[in-house]
Amino acid sequence: MAGLRGIVGIEAAIVLIAFVLVASALAFVAINMGMFSAQKSKEVMAKAYDTATRALEVAGDPLAHVQNPGDKNAYVDGVVIPIKLVAGAAPVDLNKTVVTLILTNSTKSLMVSNALVNISGYSYTVTNVTDVIVNQLSKVGNATWVYAINNTAGSKTLLEPGEVALLVIKTHLDSYGWIQVEIKPPVGAPLVVRYSIPPTLTSDWIDLILGQ
């Protein structure tokens, strides 16, 4: 009888241990899922905060200016990115805005620079902005800001609501190359964009979103 009781006790202990192991596994899964959910919530909140604190956004499709269009030696000598304020954002001083460029052509040679952004193009109007862009690309320097819409204050450096500024970037990119631009205003999260050069360069101007 004592032996039988011993066997029953061992079986009970085994069952108890099995219950403990199952409970531990379930607890681990629950804790792990909770941590995963918390991490995802944190990422969503971070993205929402980044969007809420961002002062700048792209105001339309970026354009690439092509030299020797249709030729086998065609290349992009400049990229133009329209920039405006997000809704409700305070004016941004573009003279204090840091622009960082990463340029890579099809041979994967990397070129990185902190652009010294020229602001001499501020007084131009939308009627002659294309000529201004081409003119700016011929000058020394990595980039320049050109107002395209609603700027009436001449050479002022503030980007205000309702205005659109063009970031004109001097490049030498061939087909399949790409450009990454980080625009960091004095206050707020940076705006980071990346665009690829299309495989065919057959026009003077190419929309980098549509690829033509």
Secondary structure as UniProt FT lines:
FT   HELIX           2..53
FT   STRAND          56..58
FT   STRAND          63..67
FT   TURN            69..70
FT   TURN            72..73
FT   STRAND          75..85
FT   TURN            87..88
FT   STRAND          92..93
FT   HELIX           94..96
FT   STRAND          98..104
FT   TURN            106..107
FT   STRAND          110..115
FT   STRAND          117..121
FT   TURN            122..123
FT   TURN            126..127
FT   HELIX           129..137
FT   STRAND          143..149
FT   TURN            154..155
FT   STRAND          158..159
FT   TURN            161..162
FT   STRAND          164..173
FT   TURN            175..176
FT   STRAND          178..184
FT   STRAND          191..196
FT   STRAND          205..207
FT   TURN            208..211
//
